[in-house]
Amino acid sequence: MVVIRMARGGAKKSPFYNIVVTDSRKRRDSGYIERLGYYNPKARGQEVGLKLDTEKVDAWVAKGAQVSERVSNLVKQAKAADAA
């Protein structure tokens, strides 16, 4: 099954997450099919905290990909930011 989830990057105590499409059987940070954006929970000031291609997310969901719970919250947040 194909899932849309976060892959962790960054240094110790400084997380950075890539939002990726991957096979559910693969490990969290292993190879992926496509990168859809990123999430930086430590973003401050002018830094961009969330960048996500919502059109690609919708396309993958239409193909049958499952979205993780945390990523679905981020997608809603990204769509609200695009609408504003």
MDAnalysis code that builds the backbone (N, CA, C; Angstrom):
import MDAnalysis as mda
import numpy as np

u = mda.Universe.empty(252, n_residues=84, atom_resindex=np.repeat(np.arange(84), 3), trajectory=True)
u.add_TopologyAttr("name", ["N", "CA", "C"] * 84)
u.add_TopologyAttr("resid", np.arange(1, 85))
u.add_TopologyAttr("resname", ["MET", "VAL", "VAL", "ILE", "ARG", "MET", "ALA", "ARG", "GLY", "GLY", "ALA", "LYS", "LYS", "SER", "PRO", "PHE", "TYR", "ASN", "ILE", "VAL", "VAL", "THR", "ASP", "SER", "ARG", "LYS", "ARG", "ARG", "ASP", "SER", "GLY", "TYR", "ILE", "GLU", "ARG", "LEU", "GLY", "TYR", "TYR", "ASN", "PRO", "LYS", "ALA", "ARG", "GLY", "GLN", "GLU", "VAL", "GLY", "LEU", "LYS", "LEU", "ASP", "THR", "GLU", "LYS", "VAL", "ASP", "ALA", "TRP", "VAL", "ALA", "LYS", "GLY", "ALA", "GLN", "VAL", "SER", "GLU", "ARG", "VAL", "SER", "ASN", "LEU", "VAL", "LYS", "GLN", "ALA", "LYS", "ALA", "ALA", "ASP", "ALA", "ALA"])
u.atoms.positions = np.array([
    [0.845, -1.176, 0.000],
    [0.000, 0.000, 0.000],
    [0.893, 1.242, 0.000],
    [0.459, 2.248, -0.704],
    [1.192, 3.513, -0.787],
    [0.640, 4.477, 0.264],
    [1.549, 5.118, 1.005],
    [1.142, 6.051, 2.043],
    [1.865, 7.389, 1.867],
    [1.230, 8.434, 2.363],
    [1.841, 9.752, 2.412],
    [2.145, 10.006, 3.886],
    [3.440, 10.138, 4.205],
    [3.847, 10.295, 5.596],
    [5.083, 11.178, 5.687],
    [5.542, 11.401, 6.922],
    [6.703, 12.248, 7.145],
    [7.951, 11.386, 7.322],
    [9.054, 11.858, 6.745],
    [10.363, 11.231, 6.936],
    [11.226, 12.238, 7.682],
    [11.823, 11.806, 8.780],
    [12.564, 12.731, 9.638],
    [13.955, 13.005, 9.098],
    [14.353, 14.247, 9.246],
    [15.706, 14.664, 8.910],
    [16.159, 15.648, 9.972],
    [17.227, 16.358, 9.718],
    [17.704, 17.340, 10.678],
    [18.619, 16.730, 11.712],
    [19.116, 17.582, 12.578],
    [20.067, 17.153, 13.600],
    [19.345, 16.755, 14.883],
    [20.121, 16.296, 15.839],
    [19.577, 15.917, 17.138],
    [18.910, 17.122, 17.791],
    [17.701, 16.935, 18.280],
    [16.894, 17.977, 18.937],
    [16.559, 19.147, 18.011],
    [16.708, 18.945, 16.717],
    [16.351, 19.957, 15.721],
    [15.676, 19.252, 14.542],
    [14.429, 18.811, 14.726],
    [13.786, 17.997, 13.695],
    [13.404, 18.793, 12.450],
    [13.390, 18.084, 11.336],
    [12.952, 18.611, 10.055],
    [12.324, 17.426, 9.336],
    [11.132, 17.606, 8.802],
    [10.413, 16.494, 8.198],
    [10.135, 16.744, 6.728],
    [10.423, 15.737, 5.893],
    [10.010, 15.752, 4.504],
    [8.687, 15.009, 4.424],
    [7.760, 15.528, 3.660],
    [6.486, 14.851, 3.455],
    [6.628, 14.087, 2.142],
    [6.537, 12.762, 2.233],
    [6.864, 11.907, 1.097],
    [5.774, 10.881, 0.832],
    [5.784, 10.373, -0.401],
    [4.941, 9.250, -0.799],
    [5.852, 8.035, -0.822],
    [5.459, 6.984, -0.118],
    [6.310, 5.799, -0.027],
    [5.477, 4.533, 0.133],
    [6.124, 3.412, -0.017],
    [5.506, 2.114, 0.239],
    [5.413, 1.937, 1.754],
    [4.295, 1.476, 2.242],
    [4.095, 1.365, 3.691],
    [5.034, 0.355, 4.337],
    [5.607, -0.560, 3.574],
    [6.490, -1.579, 4.132],
    [7.909, -1.068, 4.347],
    [8.236, 0.089, 3.779],
    [9.581, 0.629, 3.924],
    [9.742, 1.314, 5.277],
    [11.000, 1.489, 5.682],
    [11.289, 2.172, 6.929],
    [10.968, 3.659, 6.797],
    [10.887, 4.330, 7.934],
    [10.477, 5.733, 7.967],
    [11.343, 6.633, 7.095],
    [12.665, 6.493, 7.191],
    [13.575, 7.406, 6.502],
    [14.220, 6.798, 5.264],
    [13.752, 5.638, 4.824],
    [14.361, 5.016, 3.649],
    [13.830, 5.663, 2.372],
    [14.121, 5.063, 1.258],
    [13.747, 5.635, -0.040],
    [12.261, 5.909, -0.168],
    [11.934, 6.805, -1.059],
    [10.541, 7.181, -1.263],
    [10.261, 7.338, -2.748],
    [8.980, 7.406, -3.097],
    [8.560, 7.532, -4.491],
    [8.640, 8.990, -4.938],
    [8.073, 9.885, -4.130],
    [8.057, 11.308, -4.483],
    [8.022, 12.161, -3.215],
    [8.707, 13.299, -3.263],
    [8.707, 14.259, -2.160],
    [7.673, 15.335, -2.471],
    [6.740, 15.564, -1.548],
    [5.650, 16.505, -1.779],
    [5.850, 17.842, -1.082],
    [6.748, 17.901, -0.124],
    [6.984, 19.148, 0.593],
    [7.758, 18.887, 1.866],
    [7.719, 19.860, 2.767],
    [8.427, 19.707, 4.037],
    [7.692, 20.429, 5.148],
    [8.061, 20.057, 6.388],
    [7.505, 20.667, 7.589],
    [8.657, 20.923, 8.547],
    [8.797, 22.171, 8.987],
    [9.846, 22.556, 9.926],
    [9.177, 23.064, 11.207],
    [9.063, 22.217, 12.238],
    [8.382, 22.638, 13.460],
    [9.153, 23.692, 14.255],
    [10.428, 23.883, 13.975],
    [11.260, 24.849, 14.696],
    [11.412, 26.165, 13.924],
    [10.609, 26.401, 12.909],
    [10.728, 27.616, 12.094],
    [10.439, 28.855, 12.932],
    [11.284, 29.852, 12.786],
    [11.138, 31.114, 13.514],
    [11.275, 32.273, 12.547],
    [10.599, 33.356, 12.824],
    [10.744, 34.576, 12.039],
    [10.322, 34.402, 10.590],
    [11.225, 34.679, 9.675],
    [10.930, 34.645, 8.245],
    [11.023, 33.241, 7.643],
    [11.458, 32.261, 8.410],
    [11.578, 30.903, 7.894],
    [10.200, 30.330, 7.557],
    [10.142, 29.534, 6.518],
    [8.899, 28.885, 6.112],
    [8.753, 27.602, 6.916],
    [7.652, 27.479, 7.641],
    [7.436, 26.311, 8.484],
    [6.826, 25.132, 7.760],
    [6.001, 25.417, 6.745],
    [5.313, 24.348, 6.025],
    [5.226, 24.712, 4.555],
    [5.720, 23.831, 3.723],
    [5.587, 23.985, 2.274],
    [5.110, 22.650, 1.750],
    [3.953, 22.661, 1.076],
    [3.340, 21.420, 0.638],
    [2.616, 21.641, -0.680],
    [2.820, 20.751, -1.631],
    [2.137, 20.805, -2.924],
    [0.813, 20.054, -2.782],
    [-0.253, 20.789, -2.477],
    [-1.552, 20.157, -2.201],
    [-2.153, 19.513, -3.447],
    [-1.815, 20.020, -4.629],
    [-2.333, 19.404, -5.861],
    [-1.769, 18.001, -6.040],
    [-0.488, 17.825, -5.740],
    [0.118, 16.490, -5.827],
    [-0.454, 15.565, -4.767],
    [-0.731, 16.104, -3.580],
    [-1.340, 15.290, -2.520],
    [-2.703, 14.784, -2.984],
    [-3.512, 15.680, -3.548],
    [-4.832, 15.288, -4.045],
    [-4.720, 14.244, -5.163],
    [-3.722, 14.396, -6.023],
    [-3.525, 13.432, -7.108],
    [-3.172, 12.054, -6.564],
    [-2.295, 12.002, -5.559],
    [-1.924, 10.715, -4.967],
    [-3.097, 10.091, -4.215],
    [-3.895, 10.896, -3.534],
    [-5.067, 10.364, -2.829],
    [-6.064, 9.803, -3.837],
    [-6.202, 10.462, -4.989],
    [-7.095, 9.961, -6.032],
    [-6.612, 8.620, -6.580],
    [-5.294, 8.391, -6.550],
    [-4.730, 7.123, -7.014],
    [-4.841, 6.032, -5.956],
    [-5.248, 6.393, -4.736],
    [-5.465, 5.400, -3.690],
    [-4.480, 5.447, -2.539],
    [-3.640, 6.458, -2.477],
    [-2.671, 6.553, -1.381],
    [-3.383, 6.916, -0.082],
    [-2.918, 6.329, 1.013],
    [-3.450, 6.628, 2.337],
    [-2.618, 7.747, 2.955],
    [-3.268, 8.668, 3.652],
    [-2.578, 9.791, 4.282],
    [-2.506, 9.538, 5.778],
    [-1.320, 9.729, 6.371],
    [-1.186, 9.543, 7.815],
    [-1.961, 10.639, 8.544],
    [-2.244, 10.401, 9.805],
    [-3.055, 11.333, 10.592],
    [-2.387, 12.704, 10.700],
    [-1.108, 12.734, 11.004],
    [-0.392, 14.010, 11.155],
    [-0.301, 14.747, 9.825],
    [-0.064, 14.036, 8.746],
    [0.028, 14.683, 7.438],
    [-1.335, 15.229, 7.010],
    [-2.409, 14.541, 7.353],
    [-3.734, 15.066, 6.995],
    [-4.000, 16.391, 7.698],
    [-3.535, 16.541, 8.942],
    [-3.662, 17.816, 9.644],
    [-2.832, 18.895, 8.955],
    [-1.629, 18.547, 8.494],
    [-0.781, 19.510, 7.801],
    [-1.368, 19.913, 6.447],
    [-2.021, 18.963, 5.769],
    [-2.660, 19.273, 4.490],
    [-3.787, 20.281, 4.702],
    [-4.592, 20.089, 5.743],
    [-5.654, 21.038, 6.058],
    [-5.083, 22.415, 6.357],
    [-3.976, 22.427, 7.102],
    [-3.315, 23.698, 7.442],
    [-2.772, 24.390, 6.186],
    [-2.197, 23.621, 5.263],
    [-1.649, 24.180, 4.035],
    [-2.768, 24.720, 3.131],
    [-3.877, 23.997, 3.057],
    [-5.004, 24.450, 2.230],
    [-5.628, 25.726, 2.808],
    [-5.685, 25.818, 4.123],
    [-6.216, 27.025, 4.758],
    [-5.289, 28.217, 4.485],
    [-3.993, 27.977, 4.492],
    [-3.023, 29.056, 4.219],
    [-3.110, 29.489, 2.758],
    [-3.362, 28.541, 1.838],
    [-3.495, 28.885, 0.424],
    [-4.762, 29.691, 0.169],
    [-5.820, 29.381, 0.902],
    [-7.093, 30.078, 0.720],
    [-7.036, 31.506, 1.260],
    [-6.196, 31.717, 2.250],
    [-6.126, 33.050, 2.877],
    [-5.313, 34.036, 2.072],
])
